[in-house]
């Protein structure tokens, strides 16, 4: 572990030519920093905003960290008062507690001596509310209670897992046939599959919905799972990877008496593991984040997936953004974990080119 840590540090701090810092080094790290901020900045803003109170979300200017006004109990007042740092025209600054505000006049008291009230004109003094960092975890508990999160999570997991397994099975079988069997029209058939990539998804939605309606899969999770099971992207990816598997390996298995199904299941699929992992990541991301097709097929709330549920969670007159942000973070967590797990298999096996 120490060697890996030192290797990472040496890689990140290495310089051009091994000498002093060069202009190219500065530009390189600047570009990397901009790229990191562009990629992870919105995610960081989303996660931190999910802990903000509704008042903090609408405050201006916006802040990166979740902030909350500091209040203090003052003798003679039933409710805690908000603390404010007031800068007077003579340059002195005092920390006062705000009682009320009417127009441009604000009434304050000294928390240590609340006997007398101070009336100030907000145009004549500088005011800065006293705030502190506060992570409001109630957004998550309240969102889960007022939002059928676990029901939508179950539907999303079922759709994603079943659809991904079917996608891997169908696409790998098609790729196996197109890469390891020679028959008339094989290349033409493969080009026809690739040509479907140029067809816009909006063109096939209405015919696909009519087919789903005839089959009786409207308001059914099968209507969300089956239409996108076979993907030309997956067939292309797996076929190109299976072409790197030597035909001699398959011929040796046939000589030993292995059936075609056993060759496919016990030889080709294990050797194509890295490509299957890539396709699994793509499929999970597609199905987990799919919004338009489930919105068309599903109308019963008990069958909604998480993206559809989040859309329905918005009120007609009042949108509780603090709950929506918290539920969005919870929605992103499973796919992030899956990507982190499968990425390890990709990086460790991608250099093998199909041979173990």
Secondary structure, 3 states (H helix, E strand, C coil): CHHHHHHHHHHHHCCHHHCCCCHHHHHHHHHHHHHHHHHHHHHHHHHHHCCCCHHHHCCCCCCCCCEEECEECCCCCCCCEEEEEEECCCCCEEEEEEEEEECCEEEEEECCEEEEEEEEECCCCEEEECEEECCCCHHHHHHHHHCCHHHHHHHHHHHHHHHHHHHHHHHHHHHHHHHHCCCCCHHHHHHHHHHHHHCCHHHHHHHHHHHHHHHCCCCCHHHHHCCCCCCHHHHHHHHHHHCCCCHHHHHHHHHCCCCHHHHHHHHHHHHCHHHHHHHHHHHHHHHHHCCHHHHHHCCCHHHCCHHHHHHHHCCCCCCCHHHHHHHHHHHHHHHHHHHHHHHHHHHHHHHHCCCC
